[in-house]
Amino acid sequence: MFMFSPSRIRWSKLAIATVLAGCVFSMANCDEPKQSGFLRLHPDNPRYLQWRDATTLLVTSGEHYGALLNLDFDYIRYFDELQRHGLNHTRIFSGVYREDPSAFNITENTLAPDESRYISPWMRSDEIAKNGTAKFDLGRWNPAYFQRLADLLKQAEQRGIVVEFTLFCPMYNDKMWEISPMNAINNTQGIGRCGREQVYNLSQHDLTDVQIAVTKKIVEELRNAGNLYYEVCNEPYFGGVTMDWQTKIINTIVDTEKDFPRKHLISLNIANGRKEVNSPHPAVSIFNFHYCVPPDTVAINAGLNKVIGENETGFRGSADVLYRTEGWDFMLAGGGLYNNLDYSFSCRHPDGSLGQYKSPGGGSVQLREQLGVMKKFLDGFDLISMRPDTSVIRSTSPKLTHGVLANPGHEYALYFHTPISNKPKDLQKELRARGVAEIEVNLPAASYRFKWIDPVGGETLLETTIGHSGGELQISTPAFENDIALEVRVLR
């Protein structure tokens, strides 16, 4: 049986070229980056991130994770579009996993490249599989892949974008496993003679060796990439992924980086919706969730004192208001990152201009503009000194969903929207006609400036100054439709 080890690699001219290609990123970044250039937990409040010496909220509406592995995807145009709206995050799959075009009914799925346009960490061989494609040689790295990876990180960094690099993903069905390079039918070593639910559970020792090797290789290649954190596995609660296996990959990252002067943050994807995290691995700094409506998982896991993120949304419909309100709710609950899964990006539309898609979610130019408004609003506060505080709002009329971040006696970020169910059957019936609302807040004695903001366009709707003797205070909103934001600051 083939066991993956350096002694079994065939050192050909191509292999030597591969090693040299592995130096591309390091050589391009030969000046060691300062610690401030590396993404890290904020030293004064680890519920948030710090990058380039600044408190950093990661907010985006990003493509379906195929930017690296799909050679037909123009990631430069994609990054330009994110930057244009002030968005600063993307989620990228490593290329170890891919999908077939029918997966999840996604229109022009970037994770489902044409066979000839799929690039993985491994070289193709001269041996042909039964389906007529060239098999992968799991003992040889692909220099073109690592060159593309280095450039992708560089282009993202130049545009102020932080990359979540997701190493692995479960095989959701047999068809996905049948096209995987790790399946024995698709590699020259015959590794991966198992069912799809045994891929990530440590039962297949040769397969685990391959997974450890590719993790080490990627981590070594990206040692100088400051705009990066690693996520171990997308949705490990499907497909038989075990916690022991995830721990093995976490330890591999930690061991590989032990002599690096700077370390990368590591993320675990915990659950769809909500789940309490107990006794987490000490090397994990970001805990990501999917489909957080409502965002109560942030409060449930506040005791971790680490970043809580929502790095995938969807399956609620395509309307912008769904994912705009979801993003505001999550961030006002104390979340540190938000990534709407945006189906308007495709290989033919790397600028996010695909319309009339039938994918199970949303995404549009307009939504990216709206999320940019949210990020700009929140970036205007000293978030490190703020905490979620629902006691600030006593009542709303009519009833509104709301969130508050507060630094009592200094500044408050508030957001209100019409209540919307998780998966509305008739969204139009749940939306709000234009009108005002009456809100009762509880604030200490001070003079305040109230600034009402339109979350759609970012315009200031009304700005007033109020002297308050402390306690309950009745305020009226300007007219709005579905949602409105409020900046409250103490005047000195």
KOLNU-67746 format. One record per residue (C-alpha): z, y, x. Coordinates in steps of 0.001 Angstrom, whole numbers, padded with zeros to 6 digits, always signed. Layout:
<nodes>
ZYX
...
</nodes>
This chain:
<nodes>
+000000+000000+000000
-000868+003477+001294
+002194+005530+002199
+001583+009209+002806
+002561+010193+006334
+001050+012310+009093
+000135+009184+011050
-002223+008081+008294
-004253+011299+008215
-007732+011003+009735
-008038+013757+012325
-011716+014636+012125
-013469+017909+012899
-013003+018733+009241
-009274+018032+009421
-008960+020325+012433
-010866+022999+010505
-008416+022510+007667
-005454+023192+009945
-007127+026314+011259
-007835+027438+007698
-004154+026987+006982
-003476+029836+009394
-005614+032259+007388
-002801+033689+005332
-000353+033865+008243
-002905+035495+010548
-003808+038007+007866
-000121+038836+007645
+000840+038544+011317
+003151+041543+011021
+006270+039951+009529
+006916+041640+006166
+010199+043424+005685
+012813+041832+003432
+012221+044621+000930
+008627+043430+000627
+009773+040052-000663
+010593+039465-004305
+014310+038735-004640
+017203+038922-007048
+018515+042459-007285
+021591+042611-005038
+023489+044822-007505
+022528+042960-010688
+020936+039500-010234
+019832+039417-013873
+016944+041527-012638
+014512+041347-009730
+013864+043670-006823
+010534+044102-005061
+009478+046767-002570
+012970+048304-002746
+012646+048885-006498
+014120+047271-009580
+011259+045172-010950
+010639+043966-014474
+007775+041475-014574
+005627+042145-017631
+002136+040864-018319
-000391+039453-020720
-002034+036887-018487
-004794+034303-018456
-004247+030577-019025
-003294+029758-015437
-006681+028699-014027
-007372+031679-011756
-006961+029642-008573
-008338+026206-009442
-011404+027424-011351
-014073+028722-008972
-015886+030403-011853
-012915+032699-012545
-013105+036158-010943
-009466+036881-010219
-010213+040287-008712
-011595+041595-012012
-008654+039939-013754
-006105+041641-011496
-007907+044965-011924
-007483+044655-015678
-003753+043956-015400
-003272+046849-012991
-005169+049192-015315
-002441+048775-017925
+000500+048904-015529
+001151+045159-015797
+002497+043421-012714
+002680+039662-013191
+000566+036527-013517
+001191+032798-013756
-001025+030520-011650
-001249+026709-011636
-001654+025088-008242
-004681+022900-008974
-002790+019617-008802
-003154+019529-012614
-006147+020483-014725
-007254+020117-018339
-010362+018915-020108
-012301+021364-022313
-010914+019900-025546
-007260+020415-024576
-005182+022375-027099
-008307+023792-028784
-008457+026693-026331
-011686+028682-026342
-013216+028841-022836
-010053+027420-021266
-009775+028576-017645
-007655+025482-016865
-010638+023290-017730
-013237+024055-015058
-016583+022344-014801
-016269+019323-012522
-018328+020932-009780
-016271+024141-009981
-012812+022579-009784
-010988+023202-006508
-007823+021373-005520
-005637+021197-002397
-007412+017962-001406
-010875+017348-000008
-013473+015360-001876
-014695+012201-000151
-018013+010353-000013
-016604+007628-002249
-017720+007798-005869
-015459+007102-008831
-016569+005205-011932
-017204+008468-013761
-019766+009418-011098
-017726+012122-009358
-016585+012139-005735
-013069+010837-005242
-010335+012934-003643
-008908+012104-000249
-005173+012767-000579
-004845+012618+003196
-007060+015644+003879
-006385+019249+002903
-009170+021392+001509
-009677+024513+003686
-011662+026310+000962
-008724+025923-001417
-006241+027488+000983
-008630+030302+001817
-008962+031071-001898
-005192+030834-002344
-004561+033277+000516
-007061+035777-000859
-005700+035479-004400
-002180+036358-003209
-003545+039199-001092
-005598+040685-003942
-002635+040430-006312
-000307+042085-003799
-002708+044969-003272
-002592+045636-007021
+001186+045388-007329
+001134+041997-009035
+003746+039268-008556
+002527+035674-008842
+004437+032833-010420
+003008+029810-008608
+003528+026742-010804
+003322+023661-008623
+003113+020850-011185
+002531+020171-014862
+003100+017035-016959
+000183+014986-018180
+000306+015696-021914
-002057+012889-022822
-003958+010019-021235
-007167+012024-020922
-005472+014569-018656
-004092+011786-016483
-007529+010178-016267
-009002+013302-014611
-006120+013945-012232
-006676+013639-008463
-003341+011819-008331
-004654+009001-010525
-005650+005910-008517
-009123+005885-010056
-009825+009321-008564
-008549+009089-004984
-009587+007041-001976
-006061+005817-001266
-005609+004183-004668
-002376+006118-005194
-001172+006600-008754
-001458+003133-010328
+000847+003978-013206
+001022+005488-016647
+001108+009229-017132
+004848+009256-017906
+005642+007769-014493
+003947+010488-012480
+007043+012671-012081
+010047+010348-012167
+010377+009092-008536
+009410+005547-009544
+006074+005682-007693
+007058+006222-004075
+003558+006790-002708
+002845+009308-005467
+006125+011115-004770
+005162+011275-001092
+001906+012999-002021
+003753+015483-004235
+006239+016289-001477
+003421+016692+001051
+001409+019108-001100
+004556+021111-001890
+005343+021451+001818
+001781+022422+002640
+001633+025152-000009
+005050+026540+000913
+004107+026627+004591
+000833+028389+003816
+002531+031062+001680
+005496+031739+003931
+004564+035434+004313
+003569+036120+000697
+006183+038513-000646
+004707+038817-004154
+005550+035261-005096
+008038+032864-006619
+007655+029130-007178
+008046+027350-010493
+008600+023641-010017
+006930+022303-013150
+005493+023670-016343
+007199+022246-019458
+009000+019355-017729
+010547+018434-021060
+007263+016650-021860
+005545+013711-020179
+008487+011853-018678
+009432+014422-016010
+012976+013753-014759
+015549+016183-013415
+015948+013994-010326
+012271+014515-009558
+012563+018289-010072
+015565+018323-007754
+013470+016522-005127
+010821+019246-005307
+013429+022034-005210
+014979+020459-002123
+011537+020156-000555
+010941+023892-000974
+014385+024712+000397
+014019+022354+003365
+010546+023641+004199
+011789+027231+004202
+015092+026607+005992
+013878+028237+009225
+011797+030944+007533
+013277+034444+007957
+012714+035120+004245
+013000+032701+001357
+011131+032628-001955
+012789+032495-005331
+012535+029245-007290
+012177+028919-011052
+012781+026127-013521
+011103+025993-016921
+014006+025002-019177
+012853+024633-022783
+010698+025802-025634
+012869+028178-027651
+016447+027937-026443
+018774+025736-024442
+022007+026262-022552
+021692+025621-018830
+024615+023724-017349
+025318+023073-013636
+021958+024326-012354
+020705+023665-008842
+022109+026493-006669
+018654+027274-005249
+017240+028182-008675
+017193+031918-009411
+014874+032243-012423
+015228+030269-015642
+012074+030422-017744
+011640+029610-021422
+008652+029438-023776
+008281+030724-027352
+011581+032630-027562
+011692+033824-031171
+014456+034961-031552
+015433+035633-027917
+018969+034249-028206
+018478+032041-025147
+019137+035162-023022
+022654+035582-024424
+023281+031827-024342
+022626+031800-020593
+024079+035181-019669
+026845+033423-017751
+024316+032235-015158
+024019+035829-013961
+020415+035125-012972
+016992+036142-014277
+016083+034756-017706
+012361+034873-018427
+009884+034108-021166
+006785+033081-019246
+004679+031694-022083
+004052+032732-025685
+001655+031750-028448
+001212+029470-031449
+002153+032285-033881
-001270+033695-034677
-003469+036217-032909
-002109+039580-034152
-000935+041978-031443
+002176+042954-033395
+003556+039413-033032
+003571+039427-029241
+004390+043124-028891
+007576+042756-030942
+008382+039447-029227
+008170+041118-025830
+010347+044081-026802
+012935+041792-028391
+013154+039604-025299
+013447+042437-022807
+015975+044373-024914
+018036+041172-025084
+018349+041387-021291
+015352+039337-020188
+013894+039917-016740
+010262+038881-017271
+007795+038496-020111
+004348+036890-019967
+002219+036767-023078
-000317+033946-022847
-003511+035926-023306
-006533+034004-024580
-008928+036953-024292
-009415+036046-020611
-012029+033470-019674
-014486+032826-016878
-017166+034742-018755
-014639+037455-019597
-012305+037894-016594
-011604+041429-017817
-010001+040047-020995
-012777+041090-023353
-013262+037746-025133
-012979+038296-028868
-013071+036053-031936
-011550+033147-030038
-009921+030214-031830
-007137+029585-029339
-003521+029015-030487
-002213+032481-029663
-003157+036089-029059
-004173+038597-026441
-006401+041665-026319
-007047+044901-024475
-004940+046655-027092
-001981+044311-026592
-002092+044844-022844
-001976+048588-023446
+001035+048124-025723
+002906+045942-023234
+002167+048586-020622
+003902+051104-022892
+006938+048820-023083
+007105+048392-019331
+006770+052122-018669
+009528+052852-021199
+011954+050364-019655
+011102+051374-016093
+012397+054832-016969
+015994+053548-017169
+018555+052533-014570
+018398+048932-015738
+020772+047690-013063
+023606+049557-014810
+022647+048415-018329
+023638+045451-020485
+022657+044248-023968
+025040+045798-026491
+024484+045040-030163
+027638+046980-031149
+025776+050266-030696
+023829+049754-033945
+026031+049453-037027
+023371+049330-039740
+019743+050051-040579
+018137+050887-043899
+015787+049233-044611
+016854+046150-042671
+015275+046096-039221
+015413+043715-036290
+016815+045607-033327
+017908+045405-029699
+019859+047660-027346
+020334+047970-023610
+023220+050285-022855
+024985+052029-020027
+027735+053484-022250
+028258+057183-021828
+025013+057548-019877
+021835+056103-021406
+020612+053687-024068
+017299+051934-024755
+016866+050938-028404
+014079+049199-030293
+013584+048516-034006
+010948+046569-035900
+010316+045098-039301
+011644+041517-039474
+008855+039027-038757
+009270+035269-039099
+008542+032989-036169
+005287+031685-037615
+004411+033916-040577
+002305+032313-043288
+001149+035716-044524
+001799+038317-041854
+000548+041222-043950
+003341+040665-046458
+005920+040959-043683
+004562+044141-042118
+005987+047551-042967
+004244+050457-044609
+004601+053807-042866
+007946+055447-043601
+011310+056513-042211
+014503+054510-041664
+018166+055482-041651
+020187+054147-038756
+023918+054231-038093
+024899+054116-034428
+028241+054059-032656
+028368+056329-029597
+031113+058009-027556
+031598+061779-027755
+028877+063666-025875
+025752+065741-026271
+022705+063480-026543
+018956+063781-026312
+017153+061430-028730
+013525+060679-027939
+011541+058502-030365
+008535+056635-028897
+005562+054926-030547
+005383+051385-029006
+001670+051137-029765
+000353+054267-028093
+003371+055480-026135
+003410+058943-027696
+006656+060848-028250
+007085+061066-032019
+010201+063265-032102
+012710+064681-029628
+016052+066167-030677
+019425+067124-029174
+022628+066200-030997
+026257+067036-030210
+028472+064139-031278
+032270+063962-031571
+032305+060192-031096
+032164+057140-033344
+029644+056548-036080
+026550+058737-036289
+023791+058726-038902
+020299+059353-037584
+016877+059301-039205
+013725+058021-037566
+010421+059819-037702
+007814+058064-039834
+006555+054823-038292
+004859+051622-039386
+006098+048365-037894
+008191+049293-034877
+009681+052206-032987
+011578+052734-029726
+014365+055196-028997
+015539+056648-025688
+019055+058106-025802
+020474+060015-022841
+023712+061919-022341
+023118+065563-021438
+025176+066790-018487
</nodes>
